[in-house]
Amino acid sequence: MKTAVFSARRYDKTMLARANVAAAHELRFLEDRLTAASAPLAAGCEAVCVFVNDNVDADVLAILSQLGVRLVATRSTGYNQIDAAAAERLGIAVVRVTDYSPYSVAEFAVGLLLAVNRKIARASWRTREGNFDLDGLMGFDLHGKTVGVIGTGKIGTIFARILSGFGCTLLGHDRYPSAAFEALGGRYVSVDELLAGSDVVSLHCPLTEETRHIVNAASLARAKRGSILVNTSRGGLVDTEAATEALKTGQLGGLAIDVYEQEANLFFQDLSSTIICDDVIQRLVSFPNVIVTGHQAFFTEEAIGQIMQTTIDSISAFERGEELVNRIPKS
């Protein structure tokens, strides 16, 4: 089946081709993000394969439909970049990757927490320059601290299990409580109670209209002063400018993010030789108590291999007219 693969990086090409050996779909790899301007590159294809920062809104879907595209396969669990209702109206099926190694993201979130708390990146930069002074590098023990987990699905619960091993008290918030989280000693509370009582808050929920900017100026004002915020889920969960103000006042003691609400024009590309015009991200990375990474929490061999195999399997199922087990519902 002819498939245009947008936002294709070298690792996408390598691992998607590996997963495609048996299926032998005709894959057209495109480095371009999917937008209304680049959508015509899918001409002659029956399917498109997209990623988190591709724009698959109603206008783009209309262009794809006119080109004869009947399937959109996203190489991700989240699908907030896709107008599912418009796809439904146009008769375009949409599939996602419902399950891949949850350990990849959970473990990375713990790594970010340790790095920002114990000033690991700053210490590394110093020693490279011959500075072995410890001044300014003091963190705090995680043992005995309270960790709030917003979103206790697979990833959030694994994150909680790791932090439980550190000897942390666990607070959780989720529309659908998890028995596995409660078995760890986790207690469910409101968002306000979680923020007020947590030394660390980690976000592991999907981005929906309900959760957009769940961390904002008002909620940060109610948070425990000096707490650390970790986000490896979706950038839109955090009002970044409000977080910046909270960092300036000390209300927020540290921020570690692998996602950013305006990341589409920044992440997954090398901009080291250009001038970055995003003033918000430039201010963020200037803080000594902030760590920003480029949406890499999912990036392990196990996770990528599973993502690519699931994507190919979904394309194959569509081609054979079989049930699409990973099809998303209309919004």
C-alpha positions in Angstrom: 0.0 0.0 0.0 1.4 3.4 -1.0 2.1 5.4 2.1 3.5 8.9 2.5 5.6 9.1 5.7 5.8 12.7 6.9 8.3 14.1 9.4 10.5 11.2 8.7 13.9 11.3 10.4 16.8 8.9 9.8 15.6 6.6 12.7 12.1 6.6 11.3 13.3 5.4 7.9 15.5 2.7 9.4 13.1 1.2 11.8 9.9 1.6 9.8 11.7 0.0 6.8 12.7 -2.9 9.1 9.2 -3.4 10.4 7.9 -3.3 6.8 10.1 -6.1 5.4 7.4 -8.7 5.5 4.5 -6.4 4.6 6.4 -4.7 1.7 4.3 -1.5 1.6 5.5 1.2 -0.7 6.8 3.9 1.8 7.5 7.4 0.5 9.7 9.1 3.2 9.3 12.8 3.5 11.2 15.0 5.9 8.5 17.7 5.7 6.0 18.2 8.4 2.4 17.6 7.1 0.7 20.9 6.6 -1.7 22.3 4.0 1.3 23.3 1.9 3.0 19.9 2.0 -0.1 17.7 1.8 0.1 17.5 -2.0 3.3 15.5 -1.6 1.0 12.6 -0.7 -0.4 12.5 -4.2 -0.8 8.9 -5.4 -0.8 7.5 -1.9 -3.7 5.8 -0.2 -2.3 6.4 3.3 -0.2 8.9 5.2 1.9 8.2 8.3 2.3 11.2 10.6 3.9 12.2 13.9 3.0 14.4 16.9 3.8 17.8 15.4 2.2 17.2 12.0 -0.9 19.3 11.3 -3.8 17.1 10.4 -6.6 19.5 10.8 -9.8 19.7 8.7 -8.2 21.7 5.9 -5.3 19.3 5.5 -7.7 16.3 5.7 -9.8 17.8 3.0 -6.7 18.0 0.7 -5.7 14.5 1.6 -9.2 13.2 0.8 -9.2 14.9 -2.6 -5.8 13.1 -3.3 -7.4 9.8 -2.5 -5.9 9.2 1.0 -8.1 6.9 3.0 -6.0 6.2 6.1 -4.0 8.4 8.5 -1.7 6.4 10.8 0.0 8.4 13.6 3.3 7.1 15.1 2.1 8.1 18.5 -0.4 7.3 21.3 -1.7 10.9 21.4 -3.7 12.1 18.5 -4.6 15.7 19.5 -2.9 16.9 16.2 -5.7 15.2 14.2 -9.2 16.4 13.7 -10.8 13.1 14.2 -14.4 14.4 13.6 -13.3 15.8 10.2 -11.6 12.6 9.3 -14.8 10.7 10.1 -16.9 13.0 7.9 -14.5 12.6 5.0 -14.4 8.8 5.4 -10.7 8.7 6.4 -9.8 6.1 9.0 -7.4 7.2 11.7 -5.2 4.7 13.6 -2.7 5.3 16.4 -0.2 3.3 18.5 -2.3 2.4 21.6 0.6 0.7 23.4 4.3 0.8 23.4 7.0 0.5 26.1 5.6 2.7 28.9 8.9 2.2 30.7 10.6 4.5 28.2 8.7 7.6 29.2 8.4 6.8 32.9 12.1 6.2 33.3 12.9 9.3 31.4 10.6 11.4 33.6 12.5 10.1 36.7 15.8 11.0 34.9 14.6 14.5 34.3 13.5 14.8 37.9 16.9 13.7 39.2 18.7 15.9 36.8 16.9 19.1 37.7 16.8 18.4 41.5 20.4 17.4 41.8 21.7 19.9 39.2 23.3 17.2 37.2 23.5 19.1 33.9 25.0 22.2 35.6 27.5 20.0 37.4 28.6 18.4 34.1 29.0 21.7 32.4 31.1 23.0 35.3 33.5 20.0 35.4 34.1 20.2 31.6 35.4 23.7 32.3 37.6 22.6 35.2 35.2 23.9 37.9 34.6 21.4 40.7 33.0 23.8 43.1 29.7 22.5 44.7 28.2 25.9 45.4 24.8 26.2 43.9 24.4 22.4 43.3 22.5 21.4 46.4 19.3 19.4 45.9 17.0 17.5 48.3 16.4 13.8 49.1 13.5 12.3 47.3 13.1 9.9 50.2 10.2 11.0 52.4 8.9 13.6 49.9 5.4 13.7 48.4 5.1 13.1 44.7 1.9 14.0 42.8 1.1 12.1 39.6 -1.5 13.6 37.3 -2.6 10.8 35.0 -2.2 7.3 36.5 -2.4 5.2 33.4 0.4 2.8 32.5 3.1 5.4 32.3 2.0 7.3 35.4 1.7 4.2 37.4 5.2 3.0 36.4 6.6 6.4 37.3 4.8 6.1 40.7 6.2 2.6 41.2 9.8 3.9 40.7 9.3 6.8 43.0 7.7 4.5 45.6 11.1 2.7 45.5 12.7 6.0 46.5 10.5 6.1 49.6 8.1 8.8 48.4 4.5 9.3 49.4 2.2 9.2 46.4 -0.7 11.4 45.5 -2.7 10.9 42.3 -5.3 12.5 40.2 -7.1 10.8 37.3 -10.7 10.6 36.0 -10.2 6.8 36.0 -8.6 5.6 39.3 -6.0 2.8 39.0 -6.0 -0.1 41.4 -2.3 -0.6 40.6 -1.6 2.9 41.7 -3.5 2.5 44.9 -1.7 -0.8 45.5 1.5 1.2 45.7 0.0 3.2 48.5 -1.1 6.0 46.2 -4.0 8.2 47.3 -6.4 10.0 44.9 -7.1 13.7 45.6 -8.2 16.7 43.7 -5.8 18.6 41.5 -5.7 21.5 44.0 -4.9 19.2 46.9 -2.3 17.4 44.9 -0.5 20.6 43.9 -0.7 22.0 47.4 0.7 18.9 49.0 3.4 17.7 46.5 7.1 18.4 46.5 7.2 17.0 42.9 4.4 17.0 40.3 4.7 14.9 37.2 2.2 15.0 34.3 1.2 11.8 32.5 -2.2 12.6 31.1 -3.4 13.2 27.5 -4.0 16.6 26.1 -7.7 17.3 25.9 -9.9 20.5 26.2 -10.3 19.5 29.8 -6.6 19.2 30.6 -5.2 22.0 28.4 -3.3 24.3 30.7 -4.1 22.2 33.7 -1.0 23.9 35.1 -1.6 27.6 34.9 -1.1 30.8 36.8 -3.9 30.1 39.2 -3.0 26.4 39.9 0.7 27.3 40.3 -0.2 29.9 42.9 -1.9 27.2 44.9 1.0 24.8 44.5 3.5 24.1 47.2 6.2 26.7 47.1 9.5 25.5 45.7 8.0 22.3 44.1 9.4 20.7 41.0 7.2 20.2 37.9 8.0 17.5 35.3 6.2 17.1 32.0 6.8 14.3 29.6 3.3 14.1 28.2 2.1 17.0 26.1 3.3 20.6 26.0 -0.2 22.1 26.1 -0.8 20.8 29.6 1.4 23.6 30.9 0.9 27.4 30.4 4.6 28.0 29.8 4.5 31.7 30.4 2.8 31.2 33.7 5.4 28.6 34.6 8.1 31.1 33.7 6.7 33.7 36.0 6.4 31.1 38.8 10.1 30.2 38.3 11.1 33.9 38.5 9.3 34.3 41.9 10.5 31.0 43.3 7.0 29.7 43.6 8.2 26.9 41.2 11.5 25.5 42.4 12.4 23.7 39.2 11.0 22.7 35.8 11.9 19.7 33.7 10.1 19.3 30.4 10.4 17.1 27.4 7.5 18.7 25.6 6.6 22.3 24.9 3.3 23.8 23.7 5.0 25.6 20.8 7.3 22.8 19.9 6.1 22.1 16.4 8.5 24.6 14.8 11.4 23.7 17.0 11.6 20.0 17.9 13.0 17.2 15.8 15.4 19.4 13.8 18.8 21.0 14.2 18.5 24.7 14.7 21.9 25.2 16.2 23.1 27.4 13.4 20.0 29.6 13.3 18.4 32.3 15.4 15.6 30.9 17.4 12.8 33.5 17.5 10.7 31.8 20.2 11.3 34.2 23.2 9.5 31.9 25.6 11.7 28.9 25.1 14.8 31.2 25.1 13.8 32.5 28.5 13.1 29.1 29.8 16.5 27.6 28.9 18.2 30.6 30.6 17.0 29.5 34.0 19.6 27.4 36.0 16.8 25.3 37.5 15.2 24.3 34.2 15.9 21.4 31.9 14.4 21.2 28.4 14.8 18.2 26.2 13.4 17.8 22.7 10.6 15.2 23.0 12.8 12.2 23.4 11.2 10.4 26.4 9.8 7.7 24.1 13.1 7.3 22.3 14.3 3.8 23.1 14.9 0.8 20.9 12.1 -1.1 22.5 9.5 1.7 22.2 10.4 2.8 18.6 10.4 -0.8 17.4 7.0 -1.4 18.8 5.6 1.9 17.5 6.8 1.1 14.0 5.6 -2.5 14.0 2.1 -1.5 15.2 2.0 1.2 12.5 2.8 -1.2 9.8 0.4 -3.8 11.2 -2.4 -1.2 11.1 -1.6 -0.3 7.5 -1.7 -3.9 6.6 -5.0 -4.5 8.3 -6.5 -1.6 6.5 -5.3 -2.9 3.1 -6.8 -6.3 3.8 -10.1 -4.8 5.0 -9.7 -6.2 8.5 -10.9 -4.6 11.7 -8.7 -1.7 12.8 -8.0 -2.5 16.5 -6.1 0.7 16.9 -8.7 3.0 15.3 -9.5 6.2 17.2 -13.0 7.4 17.8 -14.3 10.6 16.4 -13.9 13.6 18.8 
